[in-house]
């Protein structure tokens, strides 16, 4: 009896379970296609496919820099099919440049979605090649820095020449810096967003030497690397400039002192010249006096010589006279 009851319950519940299973399968079903994957200006873009019957389907077209350039919601037919004309590709411009576009189809209020990569080029007569995004990472870092002084590193992420952006920890989560001692420091939590596709990190170095900043961009399965190096010194350029200014001030002060000493020396030189001139005059005067004295002495000698001679003659006569008397 129990076996019969279980069998009957299974017969009753099986259609219900199958219906729910089929409903789940249909709810997860979304097939979407485009008329081609490479387009040139002026060519039409169609999207078609199958999903849930009489259900809304959202169609969005993204440019290479992730801006939405077309948005529309359509309703599928009774058989679940849909067919929609998106647009004719316009002439190339800053808003519609050549590159890789993404057509996103969303069904059941976001429960299922599909993405199709499309290439917009100057000509659609191309060979069949895989469509890939050209991801680039550019790092801007100062050439020199100083220990315990913060400096800023900038990072630019682009796809097909256009900036792409996301949360820094998602798009640049594995970025890091190689320290001079060989260690690696993660920058995942340090990066900040400046603008879509532009990021920065304020870095405080603690070691002297070369720091290599290695930025890794990962977006939609594509990866790109960029790096830059900064030589960290014990003191930055501003400190060296301050020392140079101080040295210039000292040199200026020394120059002023030398000018003052030169001025004083030049006065002392004129004084020496004056003293030398006075000495020369004194020597000349003394020479003149000596010459005058010599001349006077010779004149005195000429006057005294006759007198001395007369006295000698007189003495000689007296001696003769005395001798005769004896």
Secondary structure as UniProt FT lines:
FT   HELIX           2..27
FT   STRAND          31..34
FT   STRAND          38..39
FT   TURN            41..42
FT   STRAND          44..50
FT   TURN            53..54
FT   STRAND          56..62
FT   TURN            64..65
FT   STRAND          68..75
FT   TURN            78..79
FT   STRAND          81..88
FT   STRAND          99..107
FT   HELIX           108..110
FT   STRAND          112..120
FT   STRAND          135..140
FT   STRAND          144..146
FT   TURN            147..148
FT   STRAND          150..159
FT   TURN            160..161
FT   STRAND          162..163
FT   HELIX           168..171
FT   TURN            173..174
FT   STRAND          176..178
FT   TURN            180..181
FT   STRAND          184..186
FT   TURN            188..190
FT   STRAND          192..195
FT   TURN            196..197
FT   STRAND          198..204
FT   STRAND          209..219
FT   TURN            220..221
FT   STRAND          222..233
FT   HELIX           237..325
//
